[in-house]
């Protein structure tokens, strides 16, 4: 407390809980005085902003009461504080917990502050970026939470990279641009990158991926990232991110309203880039492969048509009943490509279906997995990161609608259970490894005044991978 009184910073944010007990120092006197006067009551959600408080070195003191210190109350408090001080454009913030928070509470404070202060600037001519240049966290037993703090900071770096690429318009985030972003990641420790173009993809027999890309003048790119933190013999986790850099729907064209938001259809790919950015900082002792099938889905004289039949990389033929169900086509060939790595597990991440938005809204990502161990690990990672997901069914009966008279399977199965039937389609390409599918169509971006990418599910994936690292260290 005495150290806080002398902390020179633009804004000192102090989290108060019901466990607060005043000491004999200036800050404690301030807190005791405002609580006695009723200006700040001991209830979650109470905020008090004090300008140039006597006896304190900070320019502004913001007291935030978070009740018992619940995660939801901490998130709301950080957002409320940012709203109060935003107009002042502070460059330095100090956030202090007077009682040692839980690891999760600290994680939420770090990620919420980063999210609240993030500013997109890439395509603005006179953009003013993030004003906060330095944020210091102070707590009684900082050493005990150092690992969690470092993970939160690394996750933020990954989340913000995912936001950056998710937010860029399609003409500034082409498949080639994504490939350059991946190559930039390869400059970081233990990361390598290979880029495959149209000729290499054709040689591999990725007929489904090629079919989606053929309607656009922008050449496809198949991006392969590798993080090597363990022996070559250690089976990697493979992350597959849907990289449709713009989705018009193709011949099955989407309505014009809000079609601009289809620049976000590559948020699965952006999340893979974000995870690799975090891995470079955290340096876990595991191997991870990232696969990004990147292309545009546009209508032209070369586009695939409803009723066309294409041959996937594993030989299965697919009848294209709806060209707007293109994500599963680029993913299925990528899942087949995953087999060559003999993976520990494969997780695909995709803004796949509007049906998942209807089912779960923007709170939880849809999660599909038939492997109990992998399912449990992913749900736990969602909870520990507060990047939540929700298990969805994979009953075989849902695949009935994928049957067709003209190919091995169709790419859609009607409107009912659309998120599930899409997952059942992907499952037909995953027989040789444990597999999970994250449908992030409801969680990858926000609409309206807050329009922008969220960076989800980078946090979830980082926690999943770090938990695997912890298991390997204990083994």
C-alpha positions in Angstrom: 0.0 0.0 0.0 2.8 2.4 0.8 4.4 1.7 -2.5 1.2 2.4 -4.3 1.0 5.8 -2.6 4.3 6.8 -4.3 3.5 5.2 -7.7 4.0 7.8 -10.4 1.5 7.0 -13.2 -1.2 8.7 -15.2 -3.9 6.5 -13.7 -3.8 4.3 -10.7 -6.6 1.7 -10.8 -7.2 -0.1 -7.5 -9.3 -3.2 -7.2 -11.1 -3.4 -3.9 -12.8 -6.5 -2.5 -14.8 -7.2 0.6 -11.6 -8.5 2.2 -10.0 -5.0 2.1 -8.5 -3.9 5.5 -7.0 -0.4 5.7 -3.4 0.2 6.7 -1.6 3.3 7.9 -0.8 4.9 4.6 -2.2 7.7 2.3 -4.0 5.4 -0.1 -5.7 3.5 2.8 -6.8 6.9 4.2 -8.3 7.9 0.9 -10.2 4.6 0.6 -11.4 4.7 4.2 -12.6 8.4 3.7 -14.6 7.8 0.5 -16.2 4.7 1.9 -17.1 6.4 5.2 -18.7 9.3 3.2 -20.7 6.9 1.0 -19.0 8.0 -2.2 -17.9 4.4 -2.7 -19.9 1.6 -1.3 -18.6 -2.0 -0.8 -20.6 -3.5 -3.6 -19.5 -5.0 -6.9 -19.7 -2.5 -9.7 -19.0 0.7 -7.7 -16.4 3.0 -9.3 -15.0 6.3 -8.1 -12.7 8.5 -10.1 -10.5 11.0 -8.1 -8.4 13.7 -9.9 -5.0 14.6 -8.5 -5.6 13.1 -5.0 -3.6 14.8 -2.3 -0.7 12.8 -1.0 -0.6 10.4 -3.9 1.9 10.5 -6.8 -0.6 9.4 -9.4 -2.5 11.9 -11.6 -5.8 10.1 -11.2 -7.0 7.5 -8.7 -9.8 5.1 -9.8 -11.2 2.9 -7.1 -13.0 -0.2 -8.4 -15.0 -2.3 -6.0 -15.3 -5.9 -7.3 -17.2 -7.5 -4.4 -15.8 -10.9 -3.7 -13.5 -10.6 -6.7 -15.6 -12.7 -9.2 -14.2 -12.8 -12.7 -17.3 -11.2 -14.2 -17.1 -8.3 -11.8 -13.4 -7.7 -12.6 -14.2 -7.7 -16.3 -16.9 -5.1 -15.8 -14.7 -3.0 -13.5 -11.9 -2.8 -16.1 -14.3 -1.9 -18.9 -16.0 0.8 -16.6 -12.6 2.3 -15.7 -11.5 2.4 -19.4 -14.7 4.2 -20.3 -14.0 6.8 -17.5 -10.4 7.5 -18.5 -10.5 7.1 -22.3 -11.0 10.8 -23.1 -8.0 11.7 -21.0 -5.8 9.5 -23.3 -3.4 8.3 -20.5 -0.1 6.8 -21.6 0.7 4.9 -18.4 -1.6 2.8 -16.2 -1.0 1.0 -13.0 -3.5 -1.7 -12.0 -3.3 -2.9 -8.4 -4.9 -5.8 -6.6 -4.8 -5.1 -2.8 -5.4 -8.8 -2.2 -3.7 -11.5 -4.2 -6.2 -12.4 -7.0 -6.8 -15.9 -8.4 -4.9 -16.8 -11.5 -8.1 -16.5 -13.5 -8.9 -13.1 -12.1 -5.5 -11.8 -13.1 -5.8 -13.3 -16.6 -9.2 -11.6 -17.1 -7.9 -8.3 -15.9 -4.9 -8.4 -18.4 -6.9 -9.6 -21.4 -9.9 -7.2 -20.7 -7.6 -4.2 -20.5 -5.9 -5.1 -23.7 -9.2 -5.6 -25.4 -10.6 -2.4 -24.1 -7.6 -0.3 -25.3 -7.1 -2.0 -28.7 -7.4 0.3 -31.7 -7.4 -0.8 -35.4 -5.3 1.5 -37.6 -4.0 -0.4 -40.6 -6.2 1.1 -43.3 -6.8 4.6 -41.8 -5.0 7.6 -43.3 -4.9 9.6 -40.0 -5.3 7.0 -37.4 -4.5 7.6 -33.7 -3.5 4.3 -32.2 -3.7 3.0 -28.7 -2.8 5.7 -26.3 -1.9 3.4 -23.4 1.8 2.6 -23.9 2.6 1.0 -20.6 0.4 -1.0 -18.1 1.9 -2.1 -14.8 0.2 -4.7 -12.7 1.0 -4.7 -8.9 -0.2 -7.3 -6.4 0.9 -8.6 -3.0 2.4 -11.9 -4.2 3.4 -11.3 -7.7 5.9 -14.1 -7.9 3.3 -16.8 -7.3 1.3 -15.6 -10.4 4.2 -14.9 -12.7 3.6 -17.9 -15.0 -0.1 -17.0 -15.3 0.7 -13.4 -16.0 3.3 -14.3 -18.7 0.7 -16.6 -20.4 -1.8 -13.8 -20.3 0.6 -11.4 -21.9 1.5 -13.9 -24.6 -2.1 -14.7 -25.3 -2.8 -11.0 -25.7 0.0 -10.8 -28.3 -1.6 -13.6 -30.2 -5.1 -12.3 -29.8 -4.1 -8.9 -31.2 -2.4 -10.4 -34.2 -5.6 -12.4 -34.9 -7.7 -9.2 -34.5 -5.3 -7.3 -36.8 -5.7 -9.8 -39.7 -9.4 -10.4 -39.0 -10.2 -6.7 -39.2 -8.3 -6.0 -42.4 -10.5 -5.7 -45.5 -10.2 -8.4 -48.1 -8.1 -6.3 -50.4 -5.5 -5.9 -47.6 -5.7 -9.5 -46.4 -5.5 -11.6 -49.6 -4.3 -15.2 -49.5 -0.9 -13.9 -50.5 -1.0 -11.4 -47.7 -1.7 -14.1 -45.2 1.2 -16.1 -46.5 3.5 -13.1 -45.9 2.1 -12.8 -42.3 3.0 -16.5 -41.8 6.5 -16.0 -43.2 7.0 -13.1 -40.7 6.1 -15.5 -37.9 8.9 -17.8 -39.1 11.4 -15.1 -38.1 10.5 -15.9 -34.5 12.2 -18.7 -32.4 11.4 -22.3 -33.3 8.9 -21.5 -36.1 9.2 -22.5 -39.7 6.9 -21.8 -42.6 6.2 -23.3 -46.0 3.9 -21.9 -48.6 2.2 -24.0 -51.3 0.7 -22.4 -54.4 -1.8 -23.6 -57.0 0.6 -26.0 -58.7 1.6 -27.7 -55.5 -2.0 -28.0 -54.3 -3.1 -29.5 -57.6 -0.3 -32.0 -57.4 -1.5 -33.0 -53.9 -5.0 -33.7 -55.4 -6.8 -31.1 -53.2 -9.8 -31.0 -55.5 -12.2 -29.6 -53.0 -9.9 -26.7 -52.0 -9.2 -25.9 -55.6 -12.9 -25.9 -56.5 -13.6 -23.1 -54.1 -10.6 -21.0 -55.2 -11.2 -21.3 -58.9 -13.8 -18.5 -59.1 -11.3 -15.8 -58.0 -8.4 -14.1 -59.7 -6.5 -14.2 -56.4 -4.3 -17.3 -56.3 -4.8 -19.7 -53.4 -2.2 -20.3 -50.8 -1.8 -23.3 -48.5 0.2 -22.2 -45.5 2.1 -24.7 -43.3 3.5 -23.4 -40.1 5.6 -25.5 -37.7 6.6 -24.8 -34.1 9.2 -27.3 -32.9 9.5 -27.3 -29.1 10.1 -31.0 -28.7 11.9 -33.9 -30.4 11.0 -34.6 -34.0 9.6 -37.9 -32.9 7.0 -36.2 -30.7 3.6 -36.2 -32.3 2.4 -32.7 -33.0 -1.0 -31.0 -32.4 -2.3 -29.8 -35.8 -4.4 -26.6 -35.9 -6.3 -26.1 -39.1 -7.7 -22.6 -39.7 -10.3 -21.8 -42.3 -8.8 -19.0 -44.5 -11.6 -17.7 -46.7 -10.3 -14.2 -47.1 -13.7 -13.1 -48.5 -16.9 -15.1 -48.9 -19.5 -13.8 -51.3 -21.2 -17.2 -51.3 -20.0 -17.9 -54.8 -22.8 -18.7 -57.3 -25.1 -19.3 -54.3 -24.5 -15.6 -53.5 -25.2 -14.1 -50.1 -27.6 -11.1 -49.6 -25.9 -7.7 -50.0 -26.7 -6.6 -46.5 -23.8 -7.1 -44.1 -21.8 -8.9 -46.8 -18.9 -6.7 -45.8 -18.6 -8.8 -42.7 -17.5 -11.7 -44.8 -14.0 -10.4 -44.6 -14.1 -12.0 -41.2 -14.5 -15.5 -42.8 -10.8 -16.0 -42.3 -10.8 -15.6 -38.5 -10.0 -19.3 -38.1 -6.8 -18.7 -40.1 -6.1 -15.5 -38.1 -6.5 -17.5 -34.8 -3.8 -20.0 -36.0 -1.5 -17.1 -36.8 -2.2 -15.7 -33.3 -1.5 -19.0 -31.6 1.9 -19.3 -33.2 2.7 -15.7 -32.1 1.9 -16.7 -28.5 4.0 -19.9 -28.8 7.0 -17.9 -29.8 6.8 -16.1 -26.5 5.8 -19.1 -24.3 8.2 -21.6 -25.8 6.4 -24.8 -24.6 8.1 -28.2 -25.0 5.6 -29.5 -27.6 5.3 -29.6 -31.4 2.5 -27.8 -33.2 1.6 -27.6 -36.9 -0.6 -24.9 -38.3 -2.4 -25.4 -41.6 -4.2 -22.5 -43.4 -6.1 -23.1 -46.7 -6.4 -19.5 -47.9 -8.5 -18.4 -50.9 -11.5 -16.3 -51.9 -15.0 -17.5 -52.7 -16.4 -15.4 -55.5 -18.8 -15.8 -58.4 -17.3 -15.8 -61.9 -17.4 -17.8 -65.1 -15.0 -20.3 -63.6 -16.8 -20.7 -60.3 -18.1 -24.1 -59.1 -21.9 -24.4 -59.6 -24.6 -26.1 -57.6 -24.7 -29.7 -58.7 -21.0 -29.9 -59.6 -19.1 -32.9 -58.3 -15.5 -32.6 -57.1 -12.9 -35.1 -55.8 -11.3 -34.4 -52.5 -7.7 -35.2 -51.5 -8.6 -38.5 -49.9 -10.6 -39.6 -53.0 -14.1 -39.0 -51.7 -16.4 -37.3 -54.2 -18.5 -34.4 -53.1 -21.6 -32.9 -54.7 -21.8 -29.2 -54.3 -25.4 -28.4 -53.5 -24.6 -24.9 -52.2 -21.4 -23.0 -53.1 -21.8 -21.0 -49.9 -20.9 -24.1 -47.9 -17.3 -23.6 -49.0 -15.5 -23.6 -45.7 -16.0 -27.4 -45.2 -14.5 -27.9 -48.7 -11.2 -26.2 -48.0 -11.1 -27.8 -44.5 -11.7 -31.4 -45.6 -8.6 -31.4 -47.8 -6.6 -29.8 -45.1 -7.7 -32.5 -42.6 -6.6 -35.2 -45.0 -3.2 -33.4 -45.4 -2.9 -33.5 -41.5 -2.6 -37.3 -41.7 1.1 -37.1 -42.8 2.1 -35.6 -39.4 0.7 -38.6 -37.5 -0.8 -36.1 -35.1 -1.5 -36.3 -31.4 -4.7 -34.5 -32.2 -6.2 -32.2 -34.9 -8.3 -29.1 -34.1 -10.0 -27.2 -36.9 -11.2 -23.7 -36.3 -13.7 -22.1 -38.6 -16.4 -19.5 -39.0 -18.4 -22.3 -40.5 -22.2 -21.9 -40.0 -24.8 -19.3 -39.3 -26.7 -22.2 -37.6 -24.1 -22.1 -34.8 -24.8 -18.4 -34.2 -28.5 -19.2 -33.8 -27.7 -22.1 -31.4 -25.1 -20.4 -29.2 -25.0 -16.7 -30.0 -21.8 -14.8 -29.3 -21.0 -16.2 -25.8 -19.6 -19.7 -26.5 -18.1 -21.3 -29.6 -19.6 -24.5 -30.8 -17.4 -27.5 -30.0 -17.6 -30.9 -31.7 -15.5 -33.9 -30.6 -16.0 -37.7 -30.3 -12.8 -38.2 -28.3 -13.4 -38.0 -24.6 -9.9 -37.0 -23.6 -9.6 -34.3 -26.2 -13.1 -33.1 -25.5 -12.4 -32.8 -21.8 -9.1 -30.9 -22.4 -10.7 -28.4 -24.8 -13.6 -27.6 -22.4 -11.1 -27.1 -19.5 -9.0 -24.8 -21.7 -12.1 -22.8 -22.5 -12.9 -22.4 -18.8 -9.3 -21.5 -17.8 -9.0 -18.9 -20.5 -12.6 -17.7 -20.2 -12.7 -18.2 -24.0 -15.7 -20.5 -23.6 -17.0 -23.3 -25.8 -19.9 -25.7 -25.6 -20.0 -29.4 -26.5 -22.4 -30.2 -29.4 -23.6 -33.6 -30.5 -22.2 -35.8 -33.3 -24.8 -38.5 -33.6 -24.5 -40.5 -36.8 -28.2 -39.9 -37.6 -27.3 -36.3 -38.4 -25.2 -37.4 -41.4 -28.2 -38.9 -43.2 -28.9 -35.7 -45.0 -25.4 -35.8 -46.6 -26.3 -38.7 -48.7 -26.7 -38.1 -52.4 -27.4 -40.1 -55.6 -24.5 -38.4 -57.5 -21.4 -38.5 -55.2 -20.1 -40.1 -52.1 -21.6 -37.2 -50.1 -23.1 -33.8 -50.4 -21.7 -30.6 -48.9 -24.9 -29.6 -47.2 -27.8 -31.5 -45.5 -30.5 -28.9 -45.2 -31.3 -26.2 -42.6 -32.1 -28.3 -39.5 -29.1 -28.9 -37.3 -26.9 -27.1 -39.8 -23.9 -26.7 -37.5 -24.0 -30.4 -36.6 -24.4 -31.6 -40.2 -21.4 -29.4 -41.2 -19.3 -31.1 -38.4 -20.5 -34.5 -39.6 -19.2 -33.7 -43.1 -15.8 -32.8 -41.7 -15.8 -35.9 -39.5 -15.8 -38.1 -42.6 -12.2 -36.9 -43.2 -10.9 -37.5 -39.7 -10.8 -41.3 -39.2 -7.1 -41.5 -38.6 -6.6 -39.1 -35.7 -8.4 -37.6 -32.6 -10.2 -34.6 -33.9 -12.1 -31.6 -32.6 -14.0 -28.9 -34.5 -14.6 -25.3 -33.2 -17.3 -23.4 -35.0 -16.6 -19.7 -34.2 -19.1 -18.1 -36.5 -20.8 -16.4 -33.5 -17.7 -15.6 -31.5 -15.0 -14.5 -34.0 -16.3 -11.0 -34.5 -18.8 -8.4 -33.3 -21.3 -6.5 -35.4 -22.8 -3.0 -35.0 -21.0 -0.1 -33.3 -18.4 -2.5 -31.8 -17.8 -4.2 -35.2 -14.5 -5.9 -35.2 -12.6 -9.2 -34.7 -12.5 -10.6 -31.2 -9.3 -12.7 -31.5 -11.2 -15.8 -30.3 -10.4 -18.7 -29.8 -6.7 -17.9 -29.4 -6.9 -17.9 -25.7 -8.6 -21.3 -25.6 -6.1 -22.8 -27.9 -3.1 -21.4 -26.1 -4.4 -22.9 -22.8 -5.0 -26.2 -24.4 -1.5 -26.4 -25.8 0.1 -25.2 -22.5 -1.8 -27.9 -20.6 -0.4 -30.5 -22.9 3.1 -29.1 -22.2 2.5 -29.3 -18.5 1.4 -33.0 -18.9 4.5 -33.8 -20.8 6.7 -32.2 -18.1 5.0 -34.2 -15.4 5.3 -37.5 -17.4 
